[in-house]
Amino acid sequence: MELAKVERTAAGATESSSGRPRLASGVTGIFLEGRIDSERATHALRSAKAEIAALSDDWRVAKDVGRIIHLVKR
């Protein structure tokens, strides 16, 4: 995965390579645990793959160990 180009602004916001603004935060990692792919899920993110894709502008997979996926900030 290619790291997103980030430009800091005076307001503390950043901009990803897609051009979408985002706020700088202190969170540097996310753990997705126990995700089971399900077509019967009632929400839009029915699998870990869909959730990772939704977060991919700002987060990348650092480690994938079975049902535990560690994402880190780009």
Backbone as XML, in Angstrom:
<?xml version="1.0"?>
<chain id="A" units="angstrom">
  <residue number="1" name="MET">
    <atom name="N" x="0.833" y="-1.184" z="0.000"/>
    <atom name="CA" x="0.000" y="0.000" z="0.000"/>
    <atom name="C" x="0.876" y="1.245" z="0.000"/>
  </residue>
  <residue number="2" name="GLU">
    <atom name="N" x="0.464" y="2.226" z="-0.743"/>
    <atom name="CA" x="1.211" y="3.470" z="-0.831"/>
    <atom name="C" x="0.800" y="4.394" z="0.306"/>
  </residue>
  <residue number="3" name="LEU">
    <atom name="N" x="1.783" y="4.994" z="0.958"/>
    <atom name="CA" x="1.474" y="5.931" z="2.038"/>
    <atom name="C" x="0.893" y="7.210" z="1.452"/>
  </residue>
  <residue number="4" name="ALA">
    <atom name="N" x="-0.126" y="7.719" z="2.112"/>
    <atom name="CA" x="-0.795" y="8.938" z="1.644"/>
    <atom name="C" x="0.079" y="10.148" z="1.943"/>
  </residue>
  <residue number="5" name="LYS">
    <atom name="N" x="0.102" y="11.085" z="1.015"/>
    <atom name="CA" x="0.798" y="12.350" z="1.222"/>
    <atom name="C" x="-0.048" y="13.193" z="2.158"/>
  </residue>
  <residue number="6" name="VAL">
    <atom name="N" x="0.568" y="13.702" z="3.201"/>
    <atom name="CA" x="-0.173" y="14.472" z="4.194"/>
    <atom name="C" x="0.427" y="15.865" z="4.299"/>
  </residue>
  <residue number="7" name="GLU">
    <atom name="N" x="-0.423" y="16.866" z="4.249"/>
    <atom name="CA" x="0.005" y="18.247" z="4.417"/>
    <atom name="C" x="-0.707" y="18.837" z="5.628"/>
  </residue>
  <residue number="8" name="ARG">
    <atom name="N" x="0.055" y="19.370" z="6.534"/>
    <atom name="CA" x="-0.532" y="19.958" z="7.737"/>
    <atom name="C" x="-0.952" y="21.399" z="7.454"/>
  </residue>
  <residue number="9" name="THR">
    <atom name="N" x="-2.051" y="21.781" z="8.060"/>
    <atom name="CA" x="-2.518" y="23.162" z="7.919"/>
    <atom name="C" x="-2.399" y="23.854" z="9.268"/>
  </residue>
  <residue number="10" name="ALA">
    <atom name="N" x="-2.582" y="25.150" z="9.283"/>
    <atom name="CA" x="-2.485" y="25.925" z="10.519"/>
    <atom name="C" x="-3.534" y="25.501" z="11.530"/>
  </residue>
  <residue number="11" name="ALA">
    <atom name="N" x="-4.663" y="24.979" z="11.068"/>
    <atom name="CA" x="-5.746" y="24.590" z="11.973"/>
    <atom name="C" x="-5.532" y="23.205" z="12.578"/>
  </residue>
  <residue number="12" name="GLY">
    <atom name="N" x="-4.478" y="22.506" z="12.214"/>
    <atom name="CA" x="-4.222" y="21.182" z="12.759"/>
    <atom name="C" x="-4.898" y="20.077" z="11.974"/>
  </residue>
  <residue number="13" name="ALA">
    <atom name="N" x="-5.560" y="20.414" z="10.889"/>
    <atom name="CA" x="-6.181" y="19.403" z="10.048"/>
    <atom name="C" x="-5.148" y="18.905" z="9.047"/>
  </residue>
  <residue number="14" name="THR">
    <atom name="N" x="-5.387" y="17.720" z="8.511"/>
    <atom name="CA" x="-4.493" y="17.174" z="7.496"/>
    <atom name="C" x="-5.313" y="16.838" z="6.270"/>
  </residue>
  <residue number="15" name="GLU">
    <atom name="N" x="-4.634" y="16.598" z="5.170"/>
    <atom name="CA" x="-5.314" y="16.240" z="3.932"/>
    <atom name="C" x="-4.673" y="14.969" z="3.390"/>
  </residue>
  <residue number="16" name="SER">
    <atom name="N" x="-5.481" y="13.974" z="3.077"/>
    <atom name="CA" x="-4.955" y="12.728" z="2.534"/>
    <atom name="C" x="-4.695" y="12.897" z="1.045"/>
  </residue>
  <residue number="17" name="SER">
    <atom name="N" x="-4.060" y="11.881" z="0.435"/>
    <atom name="CA" x="-3.757" y="11.961" z="-0.990"/>
    <atom name="C" x="-5.025" y="12.022" z="-1.833"/>
  </residue>
  <residue number="18" name="SER">
    <atom name="N" x="-6.157" y="11.591" z="-1.270"/>
    <atom name="CA" x="-7.419" y="11.666" z="-2.004"/>
    <atom name="C" x="-8.004" y="13.078" z="-1.958"/>
  </residue>
  <residue number="19" name="GLY">
    <atom name="N" x="-7.383" y="13.967" z="-1.167"/>
    <atom name="CA" x="-7.850" y="15.342" z="-1.084"/>
    <atom name="C" x="-8.910" y="15.559" z="-0.024"/>
  </residue>
  <residue number="20" name="ARG">
    <atom name="N" x="-9.318" y="14.485" z="0.670"/>
    <atom name="CA" x="-10.341" y="14.638" z="1.715"/>
    <atom name="C" x="-9.693" y="15.154" z="2.995"/>
  </residue>
  <residue number="21" name="PRO">
    <atom name="N" x="-10.252" y="16.219" z="3.591"/>
    <atom name="CA" x="-9.688" y="16.727" z="4.839"/>
    <atom name="C" x="-9.942" y="15.764" z="5.987"/>
  </residue>
  <residue number="22" name="ARG">
    <atom name="N" x="-9.043" y="15.739" z="6.951"/>
    <atom name="CA" x="-9.227" y="14.929" z="8.147"/>
    <atom name="C" x="-8.556" y="15.645" z="9.312"/>
  </residue>
  <residue number="23" name="LEU">
    <atom name="N" x="-9.027" y="15.412" z="10.512"/>
    <atom name="CA" x="-8.455" y="16.036" z="11.693"/>
    <atom name="C" x="-7.333" y="15.176" z="12.237"/>
  </residue>
  <residue number="24" name="ALA">
    <atom name="N" x="-6.286" y="15.822" z="12.719"/>
    <atom name="CA" x="-5.198" y="15.098" z="13.364"/>
    <atom name="C" x="-5.692" y="14.608" z="14.720"/>
  </residue>
  <residue number="25" name="SER">
    <atom name="N" x="-5.354" y="13.383" z="15.085"/>
    <atom name="CA" x="-5.784" y="12.855" z="16.370"/>
    <atom name="C" x="-4.644" y="12.105" z="17.030"/>
  </residue>
  <residue number="26" name="GLY">
    <atom name="N" x="-4.815" y="11.766" z="18.298"/>
    <atom name="CA" x="-3.809" y="11.034" z="19.040"/>
    <atom name="C" x="-3.901" y="9.533" z="18.855"/>
  </residue>
  <residue number="27" name="VAL">
    <atom name="N" x="-4.915" y="9.043" z="18.176"/>
    <atom name="CA" x="-5.079" y="7.606" z="17.960"/>
    <atom name="C" x="-4.102" y="7.169" z="16.882"/>
  </residue>
  <residue number="28" name="THR">
    <atom name="N" x="-3.291" y="6.163" z="17.182"/>
    <atom name="CA" x="-2.296" y="5.698" z="16.216"/>
    <atom name="C" x="-2.520" y="4.258" z="15.788"/>
  </residue>
  <residue number="29" name="GLY">
    <atom name="N" x="-3.459" y="3.562" z="16.409"/>
    <atom name="CA" x="-3.709" y="2.176" z="16.035"/>
    <atom name="C" x="-5.126" y="1.746" z="16.333"/>
  </residue>
  <residue number="30" name="ILE">
    <atom name="N" x="-5.613" y="0.795" z="15.527"/>
    <atom name="CA" x="-6.939" y="0.210" z="15.716"/>
    <atom name="C" x="-6.784" y="-1.299" z="15.624"/>
  </residue>
  <residue number="31" name="PHE">
    <atom name="N" x="-7.427" y="-2.039" z="16.526"/>
    <atom name="CA" x="-7.469" y="-3.494" z="16.439"/>
    <atom name="C" x="-8.887" y="-3.913" z="16.056"/>
  </residue>
  <residue number="32" name="LEU">
    <atom name="N" x="-9.004" y="-4.678" z="14.977"/>
    <atom name="CA" x="-10.276" y="-5.295" z="14.603"/>
    <atom name="C" x="-10.190" y="-6.735" z="15.088"/>
  </residue>
  <residue number="33" name="GLU">
    <atom name="N" x="-11.079" y="-7.104" z="15.998"/>
    <atom name="CA" x="-11.023" y="-8.451" z="16.568"/>
    <atom name="C" x="-12.335" y="-9.183" z="16.361"/>
  </residue>
  <residue number="34" name="GLY">
    <atom name="N" x="-12.235" y="-10.464" z="16.067"/>
    <atom name="CA" x="-13.392" y="-11.339" z="16.027"/>
    <atom name="C" x="-14.381" y="-11.060" z="14.924"/>
  </residue>
  <residue number="35" name="ARG">
    <atom name="N" x="-13.939" y="-10.446" z="13.822"/>
    <atom name="CA" x="-14.855" y="-10.185" z="12.721"/>
    <atom name="C" x="-15.147" y="-11.481" z="11.973"/>
  </residue>
  <residue number="36" name="ILE">
    <atom name="N" x="-16.405" y="-11.754" z="11.771"/>
    <atom name="CA" x="-16.825" y="-12.921" z="11.012"/>
    <atom name="C" x="-17.630" y="-12.411" z="9.823"/>
  </residue>
  <residue number="37" name="ASP">
    <atom name="N" x="-17.184" y="-12.749" z="8.612"/>
    <atom name="CA" x="-17.899" y="-12.320" z="7.417"/>
    <atom name="C" x="-19.312" y="-12.883" z="7.440"/>
  </residue>
  <residue number="38" name="SER">
    <atom name="N" x="-20.300" y="-12.025" z="7.161"/>
    <atom name="CA" x="-21.688" y="-12.474" z="7.210"/>
    <atom name="C" x="-22.538" y="-11.693" z="6.217"/>
  </residue>
  <residue number="39" name="GLU">
    <atom name="N" x="-23.216" y="-12.405" z="5.351"/>
    <atom name="CA" x="-24.157" y="-11.773" z="4.433"/>
    <atom name="C" x="-25.429" y="-11.349" z="5.166"/>
  </residue>
  <residue number="40" name="ARG">
    <atom name="N" x="-25.647" y="-11.888" z="6.368"/>
    <atom name="CA" x="-26.853" y="-11.544" z="7.135"/>
    <atom name="C" x="-26.658" y="-10.331" z="8.029"/>
  </residue>
  <residue number="41" name="ALA">
    <atom name="N" x="-25.476" y="-9.727" z="7.997"/>
    <atom name="CA" x="-25.221" y="-8.551" z="8.832"/>
    <atom name="C" x="-26.188" y="-7.428" z="8.448"/>
  </residue>
  <residue number="42" name="THR">
    <atom name="N" x="-26.613" y="-6.657" z="9.432"/>
    <atom name="CA" x="-27.577" y="-5.585" z="9.179"/>
    <atom name="C" x="-26.907" y="-4.241" z="8.886"/>
  </residue>
  <residue number="43" name="HIS">
    <atom name="N" x="-25.602" y="-4.150" z="8.997"/>
    <atom name="CA" x="-24.884" y="-2.909" z="8.718"/>
    <atom name="C" x="-24.123" y="-3.032" z="7.396"/>
  </residue>
  <residue number="44" name="ALA">
    <atom name="N" x="-23.617" y="-1.918" z="6.896"/>
    <atom name="CA" x="-22.968" y="-1.891" z="5.575"/>
    <atom name="C" x="-21.622" y="-2.614" z="5.550"/>
  </residue>
  <residue number="45" name="LEU">
    <atom name="N" x="-20.939" y="-2.679" z="6.689"/>
    <atom name="CA" x="-19.621" y="-3.321" z="6.742"/>
    <atom name="C" x="-19.793" y="-4.779" z="7.154"/>
  </residue>
  <residue number="46" name="ARG">
    <atom name="N" x="-20.003" y="-5.632" z="6.173"/>
    <atom name="CA" x="-20.337" y="-7.034" z="6.430"/>
    <atom name="C" x="-19.126" y="-7.934" z="6.595"/>
  </residue>
  <residue number="47" name="SER">
    <atom name="N" x="-17.918" y="-7.384" z="6.445"/>
    <atom name="CA" x="-16.713" y="-8.201" z="6.565"/>
    <atom name="C" x="-15.537" y="-7.324" z="6.996"/>
  </residue>
  <residue number="48" name="ALA">
    <atom name="N" x="-14.487" y="-7.971" z="7.466"/>
    <atom name="CA" x="-13.277" y="-7.233" z="7.834"/>
    <atom name="C" x="-12.699" y="-6.551" z="6.599"/>
  </residue>
  <residue number="49" name="LYS">
    <atom name="N" x="-12.766" y="-7.217" z="5.443"/>
    <atom name="CA" x="-12.247" y="-6.647" z="4.196"/>
    <atom name="C" x="-12.972" y="-5.338" z="3.858"/>
  </residue>
  <residue number="50" name="ALA">
    <atom name="N" x="-14.294" y="-5.303" z="4.022"/>
    <atom name="CA" x="-15.073" y="-4.090" z="3.753"/>
    <atom name="C" x="-14.722" y="-2.989" z="4.748"/>
  </residue>
  <residue number="51" name="GLU">
    <atom name="N" x="-14.500" y="-3.353" z="5.999"/>
    <atom name="CA" x="-14.154" y="-2.368" z="7.023"/>
    <atom name="C" x="-12.771" y="-1.778" z="6.757"/>
  </residue>
  <residue number="52" name="ILE">
    <atom name="N" x="-11.818" y="-2.612" z="6.372"/>
    <atom name="CA" x="-10.471" y="-2.134" z="6.040"/>
    <atom name="C" x="-10.530" y="-1.209" z="4.831"/>
  </residue>
  <residue number="53" name="ALA">
    <atom name="N" x="-11.313" y="-1.565" z="3.835"/>
    <atom name="CA" x="-11.452" y="-0.724" z="2.640"/>
    <atom name="C" x="-12.038" y="0.647" z="3.001"/>
  </residue>
  <residue number="54" name="ALA">
    <atom name="N" x="-13.000" y="0.664" z="3.918"/>
    <atom name="CA" x="-13.630" y="1.924" z="4.330"/>
    <atom name="C" x="-12.649" y="2.823" z="5.079"/>
  </residue>
  <residue number="55" name="LEU">
    <atom name="N" x="-11.680" y="2.230" z="5.750"/>
    <atom name="CA" x="-10.705" y="2.992" z="6.538"/>
    <atom name="C" x="-9.400" y="3.255" z="5.791"/>
  </residue>
  <residue number="56" name="SER">
    <atom name="N" x="-9.264" y="2.754" z="4.580"/>
    <atom name="CA" x="-7.975" y="2.724" z="3.885"/>
    <atom name="C" x="-7.373" y="4.092" z="3.539"/>
  </residue>
  <residue number="57" name="ASP">
    <atom name="N" x="-8.169" y="5.152" z="3.474"/>
    <atom name="CA" x="-7.589" y="6.474" z="3.212"/>
    <atom name="C" x="-6.678" y="6.926" z="4.355"/>
  </residue>
  <residue number="58" name="ASP">
    <atom name="N" x="-7.022" y="6.544" z="5.567"/>
    <atom name="CA" x="-6.293" y="7.024" z="6.737"/>
    <atom name="C" x="-5.541" y="5.942" z="7.509"/>
  </residue>
  <residue number="59" name="TRP">
    <atom name="N" x="-5.839" y="4.677" z="7.236"/>
    <atom name="CA" x="-5.254" y="3.570" z="7.997"/>
    <atom name="C" x="-4.739" y="2.498" z="7.047"/>
  </residue>
  <residue number="60" name="ARG">
    <atom name="N" x="-3.684" y="1.785" z="7.472"/>
    <atom name="CA" x="-3.153" y="0.665" z="6.695"/>
    <atom name="C" x="-2.992" y="-0.542" z="7.613"/>
  </residue>
  <residue number="61" name="VAL">
    <atom name="N" x="-3.025" y="-1.728" z="7.026"/>
    <atom name="CA" x="-2.877" y="-2.958" z="7.804"/>
    <atom name="C" x="-1.411" y="-3.128" z="8.165"/>
  </residue>
  <residue number="62" name="ALA">
    <atom name="N" x="-1.137" y="-3.217" z="9.466"/>
    <atom name="CA" x="0.223" y="-3.454" z="9.940"/>
    <atom name="C" x="0.453" y="-4.948" z="10.139"/>
  </residue>
  <residue number="63" name="LYS">
    <atom name="N" x="-0.585" y="-5.648" z="10.634"/>
    <atom name="CA" x="-0.452" y="-7.075" z="10.903"/>
    <atom name="C" x="-1.827" y="-7.721" z="10.854"/>
  </residue>
  <residue number="64" name="ASP">
    <atom name="N" x="-1.885" y="-8.893" z="10.252"/>
    <atom name="CA" x="-3.128" y="-9.647" z="10.136"/>
    <atom name="C" x="-2.856" y="-11.051" z="10.657"/>
  </residue>
  <residue number="65" name="VAL">
    <atom name="N" x="-3.431" y="-11.368" z="11.821"/>
    <atom name="CA" x="-3.237" y="-12.679" z="12.435"/>
    <atom name="C" x="-4.608" y="-13.293" z="12.668"/>
  </residue>
  <residue number="66" name="GLY">
    <atom name="N" x="-5.074" y="-14.046" z="11.685"/>
    <atom name="CA" x="-6.375" y="-14.684" z="11.819"/>
    <atom name="C" x="-7.480" y="-13.663" z="11.933"/>
  </residue>
  <residue number="67" name="ARG">
    <atom name="N" x="-8.181" y="-13.696" z="13.065"/>
    <atom name="CA" x="-9.309" y="-12.776" z="13.270"/>
    <atom name="C" x="-8.898" y="-11.508" z="14.007"/>
  </residue>
  <residue number="68" name="ILE">
    <atom name="N" x="-7.626" y="-11.255" z="14.143"/>
    <atom name="CA" x="-7.150" y="-10.014" z="14.765"/>
    <atom name="C" x="-6.342" y="-9.264" z="13.718"/>
  </residue>
  <residue number="69" name="ILE">
    <atom name="N" x="-6.798" y="-8.047" z="13.415"/>
    <atom name="CA" x="-6.126" y="-7.216" z="12.403"/>
    <atom name="C" x="-5.727" y="-5.904" z="13.069"/>
  </residue>
  <residue number="70" name="HIS">
    <atom name="N" x="-4.453" y="-5.555" z="12.946"/>
    <atom name="CA" x="-3.950" y="-4.318" z="13.531"/>
    <atom name="C" x="-3.773" y="-3.294" z="12.413"/>
  </residue>
  <residue number="71" name="LEU">
    <atom name="N" x="-4.462" y="-2.155" z="12.540"/>
    <atom name="CA" x="-4.341" y="-1.053" z="11.591"/>
    <atom name="C" x="-3.547" y="0.068" z="12.238"/>
  </residue>
  <residue number="72" name="VAL">
    <atom name="N" x="-2.704" y="0.732" z="11.469"/>
    <atom name="CA" x="-1.956" y="1.886" z="11.975"/>
    <atom name="C" x="-2.235" y="3.086" z="11.085"/>
  </residue>
  <residue number="73" name="LYS">
    <atom name="N" x="-2.099" y="4.243" z="11.681"/>
    <atom name="CA" x="-2.356" y="5.506" z="10.979"/>
    <atom name="C" x="-1.331" y="5.717" z="9.881"/>
  </residue>
  <residue number="74" name="ARG">
    <atom name="N" x="-1.784" y="6.200" z="8.745"/>
    <atom name="CA" x="-0.866" y="6.508" z="7.631"/>
    <atom name="C" x="-0.109" y="7.763" z="7.916"/>
  </residue>
</chain>
